[in-house]
């Protein structure tokens, strides 16, 4: 009797008496149950998120927040069961161990305080509402949303003051309203990840790359690419000075941020018309698309056919039935293009406020790349329904865009009359490509440098904006066109900040896509320079790509990389090979230019004063000329 009582007393602490299981069959049974339960709650949450993103109302926001909380609670419950019932690190099955590792790493769902967890979801959705509903009214007596209104204006206008007004007012309408929420958000997300065993949110985000040297690798890659970006920056700066005048450009070598055709200066291809070196047929086929009466639906059908030509899957009918490919006129929506997996093996959608432009045609191929990834790995366990790493998911659509943009391909689909090669045609094409990809690299690199600094506590709310512009001036050679203060919150004017989407994936993808492109071109038996390759209709290239996509995240990403490119390392050499003719040409064009810029931001007050003084001087000169007459 005494021994039984002692056993009961001791075993009231279960962990002392209950041996955790390492049985493989029992672990696999748990994983099957996990998959059934988690896919169901994910479907419910994604459905609610879709409803909010395609119809921004307070009712839909509340439902989404509640569904996200329910999803987090289920993740926490199942992770607790996994850790309580299994000594999973010692299970002799690598695939089982990998699944348990992923399902027990539950991110902010680990937050111990449920009230704060709900508040975290509330803050995220409130920030998304502010950003997506923002409109600005300009001195032309028109009011604009970001898409398509402001996007078109920044692309087409060459009016310095109008561009400046749009740039400033967008930041007033978004960033300034978001700053108080964002500082609260940082505290909450850090607490959630710390409860899950991470130092902060940045630490958690970097862990998805499964590399101890990830930050060092990024720095090495960026250093490798800087010479090409510097040459491009010098060429573009000179062209813009010739158009707008020296007075608007600081002596520090920076380019004012509102002159590059994009609200965030992240890509510069929308001003190709004023940068084009040679006056021959343009590789921007927007005008031709409009002449041929392209619609958003036709643009998506063209993209779907590209994937089919590779022997990959066409999108299901439900995609066409449920996707939002045009901006509705009767409600507010989140216009930022995105692809959606509903985790039920059949429902995949895209949300995009499509404009009939070549840029949007390329964006469609990018988003359809995500859909193809979803289709290829849809039969894997839910826990593996991700890219090999986040950069892989972004690179899939991007690599197809390299083929889609070639004159060879545009001629095949009757958007270009001729694809005859010449040095001038090659340079025009490569410059156009570089304005999308090379121009993007420093922005893709610095976005999360800023956030990691914020998450770690190195950058506090009273220095948010200073740190942002320190990084942009240093890495991009871009400066604010007017004085900015800590009352401004310019990072918040970019979708991925309020949406809390990690951004380093895009930097990684812009390097991976050239590695993928080279490997797929080789598989397609394409000869000639890398920038002329089009893998359209190559079943061999499609099979190689499909084999990698089918893996999802079931294998370490370096295994997936080795399968497609034959190497386990991210390498910028294929990118540099692709742009080699342009690099040589830019060096010739820039022979009399100062390459680079001062890493410190220029004094905007000094620039504004010089512009003001030059305007006064011009007025006085005009007035004197009238007197002399």
C-alpha positions as CSV (number, residue, x, y, z in Angstrom):
1,X,0.0,0.0,0.0
2,X,2.8,2.4,0.9
3,X,4.6,1.8,-2.4
4,X,1.4,2.5,-4.4
5,X,0.8,5.7,-2.5
6,X,4.5,6.8,-3.0
7,X,4.1,6.0,-6.8
8,X,1.0,8.1,-7.0
9,X,2.6,11.0,-5.2
10,X,5.7,10.9,-7.3
11,X,3.8,10.4,-10.6
12,X,1.6,13.3,-10.0
13,X,4.5,14.9,-11.9
14,X,3.8,12.9,-15.1
15,X,7.1,13.8,-16.7
16,X,8.9,11.7,-14.1
17,X,7.0,8.5,-14.9
18,X,5.9,8.8,-18.5
19,X,8.5,7.9,-21.0
20,X,8.0,10.0,-24.2
21,X,7.6,7.9,-27.3
22,X,10.2,7.4,-30.1
23,X,8.1,4.9,-31.9
24,X,8.0,5.7,-35.6
25,X,4.6,4.3,-36.4
26,X,3.0,6.2,-33.5
27,X,4.8,9.4,-34.5
28,X,3.6,9.0,-38.1
29,X,0.0,8.5,-36.9
30,X,0.2,11.7,-34.9
31,X,1.5,13.6,-38.0
32,X,-1.4,12.4,-40.0
33,X,-3.8,13.6,-37.3
34,X,-1.9,16.9,-37.1
35,X,-2.2,17.4,-40.9
36,X,-6.0,16.8,-40.9
37,X,-6.6,19.3,-38.0
38,X,-4.2,22.0,-39.0
39,X,-5.2,22.1,-42.7
40,X,-8.8,22.6,-41.6
41,X,-8.0,25.6,-39.4
42,X,-5.6,27.1,-42.0
43,X,-8.4,26.9,-44.6
44,X,-10.7,28.7,-42.3
45,X,-8.2,31.4,-41.6
46,X,-7.1,31.9,-45.2
47,X,-10.7,32.2,-46.3
48,X,-11.3,34.9,-43.7
49,X,-8.1,36.7,-44.7
50,X,-9.1,36.5,-48.4
51,X,-12.6,38.0,-47.6
52,X,-11.0,40.9,-45.7
53,X,-8.3,41.6,-48.4
54,X,-10.9,41.6,-51.1
55,X,-13.5,43.6,-49.1
56,X,-12.0,45.8,-46.4
57,X,-14.7,46.1,-43.8
58,X,-14.6,46.1,-40.0
59,X,-16.9,43.1,-40.0
60,X,-14.5,41.1,-42.2
61,X,-11.5,42.4,-40.2
62,X,-12.9,41.0,-36.9
63,X,-13.7,37.6,-38.4
64,X,-10.1,37.4,-39.8
65,X,-8.6,38.3,-36.4
66,X,-10.7,35.7,-34.7
67,X,-9.8,33.0,-37.3
68,X,-6.1,33.9,-36.9
69,X,-6.3,33.5,-33.2
70,X,-8.1,30.2,-33.5
71,X,-5.3,29.0,-35.9
72,X,-2.6,30.1,-33.4
73,X,-4.4,28.3,-30.6
74,X,-4.6,25.1,-32.6
75,X,-0.9,25.3,-33.5
76,X,0.0,25.8,-29.8
77,X,-2.2,22.9,-28.7
78,X,-0.7,20.5,-31.3
79,X,2.9,21.6,-30.6
80,X,2.3,21.1,-26.9
81,X,1.0,17.6,-27.6
82,X,4.0,16.8,-29.8
83,X,6.5,17.8,-27.2
84,X,4.6,16.1,-24.4
85,X,4.1,12.8,-26.1
86,X,7.2,12.4,-28.2
87,X,11.0,12.5,-27.8
88,X,10.9,13.4,-31.4
89,X,14.6,14.4,-31.8
90,X,15.5,10.7,-31.1
91,X,13.0,9.2,-33.6
92,X,15.0,7.2,-36.2
93,X,13.4,8.7,-39.2
94,X,14.8,12.0,-40.6
95,X,11.5,12.9,-42.3
96,X,9.5,12.5,-39.1
97,X,12.1,14.5,-37.2
98,X,11.9,17.3,-39.8
99,X,8.1,17.5,-39.6
100,X,8.1,17.6,-35.8
101,X,10.8,20.3,-35.9
102,X,8.6,22.4,-38.1
103,X,5.3,21.8,-36.3
104,X,6.8,22.6,-32.9
105,X,8.2,25.9,-34.1
106,X,5.0,27.9,-34.0
107,X,6.2,31.5,-34.2
108,X,4.1,34.1,-32.4
109,X,1.5,31.4,-31.6
110,X,3.9,30.6,-28.7
111,X,2.9,33.8,-27.0
112,X,1.8,33.0,-23.5
113,X,-0.6,35.9,-23.1
114,X,-3.6,35.2,-25.2
115,X,-4.9,38.8,-24.9
116,X,-1.6,40.1,-26.4
117,X,-1.8,37.5,-29.1
118,X,-5.2,38.8,-30.2
119,X,-3.9,42.4,-30.0
120,X,-1.0,41.4,-32.3
121,X,-3.5,40.2,-34.9
122,X,-5.6,43.4,-34.4
123,X,-2.7,45.7,-34.9
124,X,-1.6,43.9,-38.1
125,X,-5.1,44.1,-39.6
126,X,-5.5,47.8,-38.5
127,X,-2.2,48.7,-40.2
128,X,-3.3,46.8,-43.4
129,X,-6.6,48.7,-43.4
130,X,-4.8,52.1,-43.1
131,X,-2.4,51.3,-45.9
132,X,-4.8,49.8,-48.3
133,X,-7.5,52.4,-47.9
134,X,-5.1,55.4,-48.2
135,X,-5.9,58.0,-50.9
136,X,-4.2,61.3,-51.7
137,X,-5.6,64.4,-53.3
138,X,-3.1,66.4,-55.5
139,X,-3.0,69.9,-56.8
140,X,-4.4,68.7,-60.2
141,X,-7.8,68.4,-58.3
142,X,-7.8,64.7,-58.5
143,X,-7.6,62.1,-55.7
144,X,-5.6,58.9,-56.2
145,X,-5.2,55.5,-54.6
146,X,-1.9,53.8,-54.9
147,X,-3.0,51.4,-57.6
148,X,-3.5,52.2,-60.4
149,X,-3.6,56.0,-59.9
150,X,-0.3,57.0,-58.2
151,X,1.5,54.1,-59.8
152,X,0.6,55.4,-63.3
153,X,1.3,59.0,-62.3
154,X,4.9,58.2,-61.1
155,X,5.4,56.1,-64.3
156,X,4.3,58.8,-66.8
157,X,4.7,62.2,-65.3
158,X,8.0,64.1,-65.7
159,X,6.8,67.1,-63.7
160,X,9.3,67.4,-60.8
161,X,6.8,69.2,-58.5
162,X,3.9,66.9,-59.3
163,X,6.1,63.8,-58.6
164,X,7.3,65.4,-55.3
165,X,3.7,66.2,-54.2
166,X,2.6,62.6,-54.9
167,X,5.7,61.2,-53.1
168,X,5.2,63.3,-50.0
169,X,1.4,63.0,-49.7
170,X,1.5,59.2,-50.0
171,X,3.8,59.1,-47.0
172,X,1.6,61.5,-45.1
173,X,-1.4,59.3,-45.8
174,X,0.3,56.0,-44.8
175,X,3.5,56.2,-42.7
176,X,2.5,59.0,-40.4
177,X,-0.7,57.2,-39.4
178,X,1.1,53.8,-38.9
179,X,4.0,54.8,-36.7
180,X,2.2,54.5,-33.3
181,X,0.8,51.1,-34.3
182,X,4.1,49.9,-35.6
183,X,6.0,50.5,-32.5
184,X,3.4,48.6,-30.5
185,X,3.5,45.9,-33.1
186,X,7.3,45.5,-32.7
187,X,6.9,45.0,-28.9
188,X,4.2,42.4,-29.4
189,X,5.8,40.3,-32.2
190,X,9.1,40.2,-30.3
191,X,7.3,39.0,-27.2
192,X,5.6,36.2,-29.2
193,X,8.9,35.0,-30.8
194,X,10.7,35.2,-27.5
195,X,8.1,33.0,-25.9
196,X,8.9,30.6,-28.7
197,X,12.6,30.6,-27.9
198,X,14.0,33.2,-30.3
199,X,15.9,36.4,-29.4
200,X,13.5,38.5,-31.4
201,X,11.5,38.5,-34.6
202,X,14.5,39.0,-36.8
203,X,16.2,36.0,-35.3
204,X,13.1,33.9,-36.1
205,X,12.9,35.1,-39.7
206,X,16.6,34.4,-40.4
207,X,16.2,30.8,-38.9
208,X,14.0,29.8,-41.9
209,X,17.1,29.8,-44.0
210,X,18.7,27.0,-41.9
211,X,22.2,28.6,-42.1
212,X,24.5,29.8,-39.4
213,X,26.3,32.1,-41.8
214,X,23.2,33.6,-43.5
215,X,23.9,37.3,-42.7
216,X,27.6,36.9,-43.7
217,X,26.5,35.2,-47.0
218,X,24.1,38.1,-47.8
219,X,26.9,40.6,-47.2
220,X,29.2,38.7,-49.5
221,X,26.6,38.5,-52.3
222,X,25.8,42.2,-52.0
223,X,29.5,43.1,-52.2
224,X,29.9,40.9,-55.3
225,X,27.0,42.8,-57.0
226,X,27.8,46.4,-56.0
227,X,30.1,47.3,-59.0
228,X,27.2,46.6,-61.4
229,X,24.7,48.6,-59.4
230,X,27.2,51.5,-59.1
231,X,27.6,51.7,-62.9
232,X,23.8,51.6,-63.4
233,X,23.3,54.3,-60.8
234,X,25.8,56.6,-62.4
235,X,24.2,56.2,-65.9
236,X,20.7,56.8,-64.6
237,X,21.8,59.8,-62.5
238,X,23.4,61.5,-65.5
239,X,20.3,60.9,-67.7
240,X,18.0,62.3,-65.0
241,X,20.2,65.4,-64.5
242,X,20.0,66.0,-68.2
243,X,16.2,66.0,-68.0
244,X,15.5,67.8,-64.6
245,X,18.6,69.9,-64.2
246,X,21.6,69.9,-62.0
247,X,20.0,72.0,-59.3
248,X,17.8,69.2,-58.1
249,X,20.6,66.7,-57.5
250,X,22.8,66.9,-54.4
251,X,26.6,67.1,-54.8
252,X,26.8,64.0,-52.6
253,X,26.0,61.9,-55.7
254,X,22.5,60.7,-54.6
255,X,19.4,60.6,-56.7
256,X,16.2,62.2,-55.4
257,X,13.9,59.3,-54.5
258,X,10.8,60.5,-56.4
259,X,12.2,60.6,-59.9
260,X,12.7,56.9,-60.6
261,X,9.1,55.9,-61.7
262,X,8.3,54.0,-58.5
263,X,6.9,55.1,-55.2
264,X,9.8,53.5,-53.3
265,X,12.6,53.8,-56.0
266,X,12.9,50.0,-55.8
267,X,12.7,49.4,-59.6
268,X,13.3,51.9,-62.3
269,X,12.0,50.2,-65.4
270,X,8.9,52.5,-65.7
271,X,11.2,55.4,-66.8
272,X,12.9,53.3,-69.4
273,X,11.5,55.7,-72.1
274,X,13.8,58.5,-70.9
275,X,16.8,56.2,-70.2
276,X,16.7,54.2,-73.5
277,X,20.1,54.3,-75.2
278,X,19.0,53.6,-78.8
279,X,16.0,54.7,-80.7
280,X,14.8,51.3,-82.0
281,X,11.7,49.2,-81.3
282,X,11.0,49.1,-77.6
283,X,11.1,46.0,-75.5
284,X,8.3,47.5,-73.4
285,X,5.3,46.2,-75.3
286,X,2.6,48.0,-73.3
287,X,1.4,50.0,-76.3
288,X,1.2,46.8,-78.4
289,X,-0.8,45.0,-75.7
290,X,-3.3,47.9,-75.6
291,X,-3.5,47.9,-79.4
292,X,-4.2,44.2,-79.4
293,X,-6.9,44.8,-76.7
294,X,-5.2,42.7,-74.0
295,X,-7.4,42.4,-70.9
296,X,-6.4,41.2,-67.4
297,X,-8.0,37.9,-68.2
298,X,-6.0,37.5,-71.4
299,X,-2.8,38.4,-69.6
300,X,-3.4,35.6,-67.0
301,X,-4.3,33.1,-69.8
302,X,-1.0,33.9,-71.6
303,X,0.8,33.2,-68.3
304,X,-1.1,29.9,-67.7
305,X,-0.2,28.8,-71.2
306,X,3.5,29.4,-70.6
307,X,3.5,26.9,-67.7
308,X,1.5,24.4,-69.7
309,X,4.1,24.7,-72.5
310,X,6.7,23.4,-70.0
311,X,4.6,20.4,-69.2
312,X,3.6,21.8,-65.9
313,X,0.0,22.1,-64.6
314,X,-2.7,24.4,-65.8
315,X,-4.6,26.2,-63.0
316,X,-7.9,24.6,-62.0
317,X,-11.3,26.1,-63.0
318,X,-11.8,27.2,-59.4
319,X,-8.8,29.6,-59.9
320,X,-10.7,31.5,-62.7
321,X,-14.0,31.3,-60.7
322,X,-12.6,32.9,-57.5
323,X,-9.5,35.0,-58.2
324,X,-9.7,38.8,-58.1
325,X,-7.7,40.0,-61.1
326,X,-9.2,43.4,-61.5
327,X,-9.8,46.2,-59.0
328,X,-13.5,46.2,-58.0
329,X,-15.3,49.6,-58.2
330,X,-17.7,49.0,-55.4
331,X,-15.4,48.4,-52.4
332,X,-12.0,48.9,-50.9
333,X,-9.5,46.1,-51.4
334,X,-5.8,45.3,-50.7
335,X,-4.5,45.8,-54.2
336,X,-0.9,44.5,-53.7
337,X,-0.6,41.4,-55.9
338,X,-0.5,38.1,-54.0
339,X,-1.0,34.4,-54.5
340,X,-3.1,32.3,-52.1
341,X,-3.1,28.7,-51.1
342,X,-6.2,27.6,-49.2
343,X,-4.6,24.4,-47.9
344,X,-7.4,22.1,-49.2
345,X,-5.6,20.7,-52.2
346,X,-7.9,22.4,-54.7
347,X,-8.4,26.1,-54.1
348,X,-5.6,28.5,-55.3
349,X,-6.2,32.2,-56.1
350,X,-4.5,35.4,-57.1
351,X,-5.5,38.9,-55.9
352,X,-4.2,41.7,-58.2
353,X,-5.5,45.1,-59.4
354,X,-4.2,44.4,-62.9
355,X,-3.3,47.2,-65.3
356,X,-2.6,46.5,-69.0
357,X,1.1,47.0,-69.0
358,X,4.1,44.8,-69.7
359,X,5.2,45.4,-66.0
360,X,1.9,43.8,-64.9
361,X,2.3,41.0,-67.4
362,X,5.7,40.2,-65.7
363,X,4.1,40.5,-62.3
364,X,1.4,38.0,-63.4
365,X,4.0,35.4,-64.3
366,X,5.6,36.0,-60.9
367,X,2.3,35.4,-59.1
368,X,1.4,32.4,-61.3
369,X,4.8,31.0,-60.3
370,X,3.6,30.9,-56.7
371,X,0.4,29.1,-57.9
372,X,2.5,26.6,-59.8
373,X,4.5,25.9,-56.7
374,X,1.3,25.4,-54.7
375,X,0.0,23.0,-57.4
376,X,3.2,21.0,-57.5
377,X,3.5,20.4,-53.7
378,X,-0.2,20.3,-52.8
379,X,-0.1,16.5,-52.1
380,X,2.6,17.0,-49.4
381,X,1.8,17.2,-45.7
382,X,0.6,20.8,-44.9
383,X,3.8,21.4,-42.8
384,X,5.8,21.0,-46.0
385,X,3.7,23.2,-48.2
386,X,6.2,26.0,-48.4
387,X,9.2,26.9,-50.6
388,X,12.5,25.2,-50.0
389,X,13.3,28.6,-48.5
390,X,11.3,31.8,-48.8
391,X,13.6,33.0,-51.7
392,X,12.7,29.9,-53.7
393,X,9.1,30.7,-53.8
394,X,9.8,34.2,-55.1
395,X,12.3,33.0,-57.7
396,X,10.1,30.6,-59.5
397,X,7.9,33.2,-61.2
398,X,10.9,35.5,-61.6
399,X,12.9,33.0,-63.5
400,X,10.0,32.6,-66.0
401,X,9.9,36.4,-66.3
402,X,13.5,36.3,-67.7
403,X,12.2,34.2,-70.6
404,X,8.9,36.1,-71.0
405,X,10.8,39.4,-71.3
406,X,13.1,38.3,-74.2
407,X,12.4,39.8,-77.6
408,X,12.5,36.2,-78.9
409,X,9.5,35.2,-76.7
410,X,7.6,38.5,-77.2
411,X,7.9,37.8,-81.0
412,X,6.6,34.2,-80.5
413,X,3.4,35.5,-78.8
414,X,3.1,38.3,-81.4
415,X,3.8,41.3,-79.1
416,X,7.0,42.2,-81.0
417,X,7.4,42.4,-84.7
418,X,11.1,41.4,-84.8
419,X,13.6,39.7,-82.6
420,X,16.6,40.4,-84.7
421,X,19.7,40.8,-82.6
422,X,22.2,43.7,-82.7
423,X,24.5,45.3,-80.2
424,X,22.0,48.2,-79.9
425,X,19.0,45.9,-79.4
426,X,20.9,43.8,-76.8
427,X,21.9,46.9,-74.8
428,X,18.4,48.3,-74.9
429,X,17.0,44.9,-73.6
430,X,19.7,44.4,-70.9
431,X,19.3,48.0,-69.7
432,X,15.5,47.4,-69.4
433,X,16.1,44.2,-67.5
434,X,18.6,45.8,-65.2
435,X,16.2,48.5,-64.2
436,X,13.9,45.8,-62.8
437,X,16.4,43.4,-61.3
438,X,19.8,45.1,-60.7
439,X,18.2,48.4,-59.5
440,X,16.2,46.4,-57.0
441,X,19.1,44.6,-55.3
442,X,20.1,47.2,-52.6
443,X,16.5,47.9,-51.7
444,X,15.9,44.2,-51.4
445,X,18.9,44.0,-49.1
446,X,18.2,46.9,-46.9
447,X,14.5,46.5,-46.1
448,X,15.2,43.8,-43.5
449,X,18.5,45.3,-42.4
450,X,16.2,48.1,-41.1
451,X,13.6,45.7,-39.6
452,X,16.2,43.4,-38.0
453,X,17.7,46.5,-36.4
454,X,14.3,47.6,-35.1
455,X,13.5,44.1,-33.8
456,X,16.8,43.8,-32.0
457,X,16.3,47.1,-30.2
458,X,19.3,48.7,-31.9
459,X,16.9,51.2,-33.6
460,X,14.2,52.7,-31.4
461,X,11.0,54.5,-32.4
462,X,12.6,57.9,-32.0
463,X,15.1,56.9,-34.7
464,X,13.0,54.8,-37.1
465,X,13.1,57.3,-40.0
466,X,16.7,58.3,-39.5
467,X,17.8,54.7,-39.7
468,X,15.7,54.1,-42.7
469,X,17.3,56.9,-44.7
470,X,20.7,56.1,-43.4
471,X,20.4,52.7,-45.0
472,X,18.8,54.0,-48.3
473,X,21.5,56.7,-48.7
474,X,24.2,54.2,-48.0
475,X,23.2,51.2,-50.0
476,X,20.9,52.7,-52.8
477,X,22.4,56.1,-53.4
478,X,18.9,57.4,-53.0
479,X,18.1,60.5,-50.9
480,X,14.8,62.1,-49.7
481,X,13.8,65.0,-51.9
482,X,12.6,67.0,-48.9
483,X,13.5,67.2,-45.3
484,X,12.3,64.1,-43.3
485,X,11.8,64.0,-39.5
486,X,10.8,61.5,-36.9
487,X,7.2,62.6,-37.3
488,X,7.4,60.8,-40.6
489,X,7.5,57.1,-40.8
490,X,8.6,56.4,-44.4
491,X,9.1,52.6,-44.0
492,X,5.4,52.4,-43.4
493,X,4.7,53.8,-46.9
494,X,5.8,50.4,-48.3
495,X,3.3,47.5,-48.2
496,X,5.5,44.9,-46.7
497,X,6.1,46.8,-43.5
498,X,2.5,47.1,-42.3
499,X,1.7,43.7,-43.8
500,X,4.7,42.2,-41.9
501,X,6.1,40.3,-44.9
502,X,9.8,39.4,-44.6
503,X,11.6,41.0,-47.5
504,X,15.1,39.5,-47.6
505,X,13.5,36.7,-49.6
506,X,13.3,39.0,-52.6
507,X,17.0,39.8,-52.5
508,X,17.7,36.1,-52.3
509,X,15.3,35.3,-55.2
510,X,16.8,38.0,-57.4
511,X,20.1,36.0,-57.3
512,X,18.6,32.6,-57.3
513,X,16.5,33.3,-60.4
514,X,19.6,33.8,-62.5
515,X,21.1,30.5,-61.2
516,X,17.8,28.8,-62.0
517,X,17.7,30.5,-65.4
518,X,21.1,29.2,-66.4
519,X,20.4,25.7,-65.3
520,X,17.0,25.6,-67.1
521,X,18.5,27.1,-70.3
522,X,21.1,24.3,-70.3
523,X,18.4,21.7,-69.8
524,X,16.4,23.2,-72.7
525,X,19.5,23.0,-74.9
526,X,19.4,26.8,-75.5
527,X,22.6,28.1,-77.0
528,X,23.9,31.6,-77.2
529,X,24.2,34.4,-74.6
530,X,22.3,33.8,-71.3
531,X,20.2,36.9,-71.8
532,X,18.7,35.6,-75.1
533,X,17.5,32.3,-73.6
534,X,13.7,31.5,-73.7
535,X,12.7,28.2,-72.1
536,X,9.1,28.4,-73.5
537,X,7.8,25.0,-74.7
538,X,10.8,23.1,-73.2
539,X,9.4,20.0,-71.5
540,X,12.9,19.1,-70.3
541,X,13.3,22.4,-68.5
542,X,9.8,22.1,-67.1
543,X,10.5,18.6,-65.7
544,X,13.6,19.8,-63.9
545,X,11.7,22.8,-62.5
546,X,8.8,20.6,-61.5
547,X,11.0,18.1,-59.7
548,X,12.3,20.9,-57.5
549,X,8.9,22.4,-56.8
550,X,7.4,19.0,-55.8
551,X,9.8,18.9,-52.9
552,X,8.2,21.9,-51.1
553,X,10.1,22.3,-47.9
554,X,10.5,18.6,-47.3
555,X,14.3,18.8,-47.9
556,X,16.8,21.3,-46.8
557,X,17.0,24.1,-49.4
558,X,20.6,23.4,-50.3
559,X,19.5,19.9,-51.4
560,X,16.8,21.5,-53.7
561,X,19.3,24.0,-55.0
562,X,21.8,21.2,-55.8
563,X,19.1,19.3,-57.7
564,X,18.4,22.2,-60.1
565,X,21.8,24.0,-60.4
566,X,24.3,21.3,-59.4
567,X,25.7,23.4,-56.5
568,X,24.7,23.9,-52.9
569,X,25.6,27.6,-52.7
570,X,23.8,30.8,-53.8
571,X,26.0,32.4,-56.4
572,X,25.8,35.8,-58.1
573,X,28.0,34.7,-61.0
574,X,25.1,33.8,-63.4
575,X,23.6,37.2,-62.8
576,X,26.9,38.9,-63.6
577,X,27.3,36.7,-66.7
578,X,23.8,37.6,-67.9
579,X,24.6,41.4,-67.7
580,X,28.2,41.2,-68.9
581,X,27.5,43.0,-72.2
582,X,25.7,45.8,-70.3
583,X,28.5,46.1,-67.7
584,X,31.1,46.7,-70.4
585,X,28.8,49.2,-72.2
586,X,28.1,51.1,-68.9
587,X,31.7,51.4,-68.2
588,X,32.3,53.1,-71.5
589,X,29.3,55.4,-71.0
590,X,30.4,56.4,-67.5
591,X,34.0,57.0,-68.4
592,X,33.7,60.7,-67.4
593,X,31.3,60.2,-64.5
594,X,31.9,60.0,-60.8
595,X,31.0,56.5,-59.8
596,X,29.3,56.1,-56.4
597,X,28.1,58.5,-53.7
598,X,28.7,59.7,-50.2
599,X,27.3,57.2,-47.8
600,X,25.9,59.9,-45.6
601,X,22.5,61.5,-46.6
602,X,22.8,65.0,-48.0
603,X,21.3,68.0,-46.2
604,X,17.9,68.4,-47.7
605,X,17.6,71.9,-46.4
606,X,20.7,72.9,-48.4
607,X,19.3,71.3,-51.6
608,X,15.9,73.0,-51.1
609,X,17.6,76.4,-50.5
610,X,19.7,76.0,-53.7
611,X,16.5,75.2,-55.7
612,X,14.8,78.2,-54.1
613,X,17.7,80.5,-54.9
614,X,18.0,79.3,-58.5
615,X,14.2,80.0,-58.9
616,X,14.6,83.5,-57.5
617,X,17.6,84.1,-59.8
618,X,15.5,82.9,-62.8
619,X,12.7,85.2,-61.8
620,X,15.0,88.2,-61.4
621,X,16.6,87.5,-64.7
622,X,13.2,87.4,-66.4
623,X,12.1,90.6,-64.7
624,X,15.3,92.5,-65.7
625,X,14.9,91.3,-69.3
626,X,11.4,92.9,-69.3
627,X,12.8,96.2,-68.0
628,X,15.5,96.2,-70.6
629,X,12.9,95.7,-73.3
